Amino acid sequence: MPADPPPSPTRSPPLEGILVADFSRVLAGPLAAMVLGDLGAEVIKVERPQGDDTRSWGPPWAPDGTSTYFQSVNRNKRSVVLDLTDAGDRELAATLIGRADVLIENFRPGTLERFGLGEGAVRASNPRLVSCSLTGFGSGEGAALPGYDLLIQAVGGLMSLTGQPDGPPTKVGVALVDVIAGLFACVAILAALAERERSGLGQRAEVSLLGALLAALVNQASGFLGAGAVPKRLGNRHPSIAPYESFAAADGDLVVAVGNDRQFRSLCQELGCATLADDVRFATNAARVEHHAELVAALAPPFAARPGAALAAALNATGVPCGAVNDVRGAFALAASLGLPSIVEMAQGARQVASPIALDATPVAYRRIPPALRGGDEAAVRAWLRGDDRMPG
């Protein structure tokens, strides 16, 4: 194989020249579109007259009064308001889709067909289009069911796994299903764009929230399918690894993630209970899982006797993964202390979470703050859709 060319600052962004028509709202679709925008695509966000639902979701609010929820997934986009019940706006929507490389939408199945913008119509006018539909429960028998993250967490089994064993099923503290579905949608879109380079033709992708969650259950789903084991709530425990959980130190909670017997021996040595590693109940991971209650009873006192920060540092130095249970403020502080880029200061004082994608030759670019409804791009986008040759930069 020939050597890769050296990185060059003159190389274009990975998705430069790709036009994305983002007809989605709330989280999964907008997140997918934002990731494509971060990678250089031109993203046109199409909003209803009342705007994306998340524009009104708060508190918290940014200093300028906009929803921080909306801001989280809508940078690197232009926005235009199109009312699909209006014939003129429908024509502009059809023009946008006809020019686009990618269409992202999360309408209920059948909605775009009612406006003459269904798959058959847009495919006929734009055979190179890659369209991606995000649904709650697919486009078959579950097509009429609304898909919201909390609902999917409940019916998809995630809540049954989350929380303390003697407590109620609990949702995850962020809309994780939407995030996972949005990232799966990005993978599908990028795969379809790559295939288009060979065939010259686009295709339709579909990602359902329920399907994305089931895939994201990974080992828990595999345990059910392969062994018939229906997982239950274990709090911070792991069903297959021990100790892989939280312990109370003298001044706060720590998490320890022991993945092998060598790490367990190092843990015991640092805690001053080295003989535990030779105890037949704890010598192997399988034995530790079987005798979990006795393991915790033996480890809890030496954890409780040590200050958390010093103990975590000592354990990490010996190769035992350990860390404090941070709040969000602490998480960003940790990233900063490690030199990990995590915050982007954008124009007009907008602060954004940095993309975790690091490309050495074509890095992510933060070109536009989340757009205002009927903001500065509205007139330019409408003029472009009505016939201007190119959109202003």
N, C-alpha and C positions, 0 to 999 in steps of 0.2 A: 504494500500500500504506500502511495506517495505521502510524504510528510505534510501535515496541515500547514497552511500559510500562517505566518506570524500575525498576531493581533494587529489591527490597524484602526486608528481613530477615524479613518475615512469610510469605514464600512457602514452601510445603512442599517437602521434598526431592523430587527428580524421581520417585522410585519409591515414595514413601510410600503405604501401603495395598496394596502388592503383596506377596503371600506366596509365598516360594520354598521348595519342598521339595527339598533337596539330598541326593540319594541317592548322590552320586558320591564318589570317593576318589582319593587320590594328588595329581594336580596340575591337569590341564586343567579338569575339572569343578569342583573346589573353587575354582580361580582365577576361573572365570566367576561362580560364586555369590558370591564375595567382592566382585567388582566391583559386582554388583547390590546387595549389602548396603551397600557404600560409598555408593551412590547413594540409599539410603534404604529399600530393600526389607527386609522381615522374613524372615530366612533361618533355616530349621530344618534343621540338618545331621543326617541319619540315619546312624548308625554301626552296624556289626556288633558283637557282644559283645566281640570282640578289638580293636575300634577301627579307625580309618583306618590303613592300612598305614604311612603316614608318621610316625605317633606313635612308631614304633620305629626310624626312620631317623636314625642319628647315629653318631659325633659330626658336628658340634658340638651341644652341649646348652645350653639356656638355664640361668641360675643356679638356677631351680626344678626342673631336671632334665628339662624337656620338650624335645621335638625342635624345633630351630629350623626344620627343614624343614616340619614341620606348621604351625608358627606363620606361615610365610610366606604361606599362602593360606587362612587360616581365621578371620580376624577378622570382626567384625560378624555373628556367627552364634550361635544357640543350638544345643546338641547334645542328642540323645536316642538311646539305644541301643534298637534294635528288631531282634529276631531273626526274620527272615522265615520260618524253619522252624517258628516257634511260632504257633499259630492266633490267640492273643490279640494278639500283636504284629503279625501280618499285618493284623488288623482295624484296629489303630491306624494302620498304614501306609496302608491304604485310606482311612481317615478323613482323614488329612493330605493325601493326594493329591486327595481330593474337595473339600477346602477351598482348595487351592492355586491360585494363578494360574500358577505356573511349576513344572515338574518337570525337574530335571537329573539324569541318571543315566549311568553308564558301565559298566553290567553287560554281559557278553557277550550278543549278541542272542539272545533267547529265554528269558533268565533270568527276567525279570519275568512273562512269560506263564506260566511254571511255577508261580508263586505267585499266579496270578489277578490280577495287577496289570499286565497287558499293555495295549497301546494301545487295543484294542477295549473292554476293561472300564472303563478309567479315562475314556475319551472318552464312554462312555455315561452315566457318573455325573457327569461334569464337562465339558460341551461347550465351556466357555470356557478350558479348560486349554491352556497352551502347554507342550508337552513337548519336551525337547532331549536327544537321545541322542548321546553321544560314543563313537565306536568306533575301533578301530585301523585296520581295513581295510574299513569299510562293513558293511552288513547283508546283502549278497548272498553271492557265492562266498567272500569273505574273512571271513565272520561268525565262523568258529570260530578264527581266528588271534588270538593275544594281541597287544595293542598296547602296547609300552613305548617310551618316547622313543628310547632308544639303538637299538633295533631299527629304528624308523622312519627315524632318521637314516641307518642303514646301507642298508636296502633302498630308501629314497626318494631316494638320490643325494646327500644333503648331505655325507656323509663323503667321497665321491669328490672333492668340491670343496674340502675343508678340510685344510690341512697344507701342508708344503713339497713342491715338485715331485718331489724325490728321496726323499721320506719316505713313510710309510704313510698311508692314509686315516685321518682323525682326527675324533673327535666334537667338537662345539661344547662349550664349558666349562659350559654350563647346559642344562637340559632345554627347549631353545628350541621344539621342535615342540609340546610340551604347552602352552607359553605361547601360541603362535600359534593353536593349535586352541581354547584357552579363550577368546581374544579373538574369534575368528570365531564361537564359540558365543554370546558376548554380543551380537554384531551380529545374529545370527539371532533371538535371543530378543527383543531390543528391536524388531526389525522386525515380528515376529509379534504383539507386544503392541500396536504401533501399528495394525496391520491389524485387530486385534480391536476397536479403537474404532469401526471402520466396519462390520464384519460382525457383531460380537457373538459370534464363534466363535473358538476357539483352533485350533491346528494343531500338527503334529509337525515338528520340525527335526532334522536329523542332520548332524553334522560328523565326518568321519573324520580321524584323524591323518595318514594318507598323503595324503589330498586336501588337507589344510591345508598340509602341507609342499610339495607340488607347486605350489600356488598361491603360496607364499612364495618359491619359487625365482625368481620374477619374470623379470628379464632373462636369467638363465641358462636358464630353461625356454623363454622366447621365442626365444632364440638357437637352441635345438635345434629347436623346432617350426617356426620361420620360415626358418631357414637350414641346418638339419641339422648344426649345430655341437654336438658333444658336449664340454661344458666339462671342463677338467682342473684339478688343483691348481696354484695359482700362488703359494702362500705369501701374502704381504700385497699382492701385485700385484692390479690390476684388469684384467679381460680387454679392456676397451674404453676405458679412460682412463689417461693417463700424464702426469706422475708422480702416482700415487694409491696411496701405499704408505708403508712405514717406511724411515727412514734412521738410521744411527748418528751421533748428535752426539758432542761431546767427552766428555759425561758421562752418556749414556743415549740411548734410542731416541726418535725423533720420528716422527709421522705427518704427511705433507703430502697434501692433497687438492686437486689442481689440476684445476678443472673446465672451464677455458676458456683460450684463448690469451693473453688479457690477464693472467690470473693467472700463467701461465707466465713471461711477460715480467717481471712484478714479482718473481717468485721469483728469476729469473736476476740481476736488478739487485741484489737484496739479498744474494745469494751472491757477488757480484763477478764474475760470468761472463755479463755482459749479451749478449755476442755469440752465445751459444747460441740465443737467441730468434730470431736471423736465419738460423741454420744450416738449410739445406733439410731436413735429417733431423729437425729438431725444431720447425719453424715452425708446424706444425698438430698437432692431437691425433692424427689418424690416422697422421701420420708418426712422432710420438713413440712410439706403440704399436708400429709396425713396427720401429723402431730402439731398442727398449727397452733392450737390453743396453748399447749405446753411451751412451744417455741416463744410465743409472745410473752408468756408469763416469765420466761427466763431472761428475755432481752429488755423488757420494759424498765426494770430498775436501773441497769447501767445507763440506759438512754436518759432517764429522768435525772440522773446525778450529774450530767455534763451540760454546760452551756451550749446552745445550739450551734452558733457560728463556729466556735472552736472545734466542736466535734465534727461538723460537716467538713471543715478544712482538713482535719486529720484523716477522716475516712477517705476523702477524695485523693489525698496524697498517697494512700495505700492502694488505690485502685478500686475502691468501693463507691459506687455512685450514690451521692447523698446531697440533699439540698433543703433549704427552708421552704415552707409553704407560704409563698409570697402572695400579697394582693397585687393588683394590676400596677400600682405605683412601684412596688418592689420589683416586678418583672421588668419594667422599662429601665429601672435603675441597674438591674443586673446586666441587661444587654449593654448599657452604656459602659459599665465597668469592664466588660469584656471586649470593648471596641467593636461591638456588633451594630452596624447601622440599623436603627429601628424607627427613627422619627425623621420625617421630611418636612422642612419649613418651606411652604409654598407661598405664592404671591398673596397679598392682602391678609397676611397673618394666618393663613390656613395651615394647620398642622395635621399631617397625615401619617398613618403607619406606613413604614417603608415596605416595598415589595420584598419578599424573601428571595426572589430570583436574582442571582448574581451571574451575569454574563461578562466575561473579561474583555471581549472585543466589541460587543454591541449592548451596552448596559441599558437597564430600564431608564426611561426618561419621564420626568414629571412635568408635563407641558402645560396642563390646564387645571385650575381648581375646579371642584364640582360646580356645575353650571346653575345659575339662577333660573327660575321659571320665567319664560318670556324675557330672557336676559339679552346680553349683547350679541349672541349668535343668532337669535331668532330671525332677524331680517335677512342676514347673510345666507342662512340656510334656505329660507324660502325663495330668495332670489336665485340661488343656485339650482334649486329644484324646478324653478320656472324657466330655466334656460341659460343662465350664465355659464360660461365655459368652465370656469374654475372657482372654487370657493376661496375667499380671502384667507390668508394664513392666520 
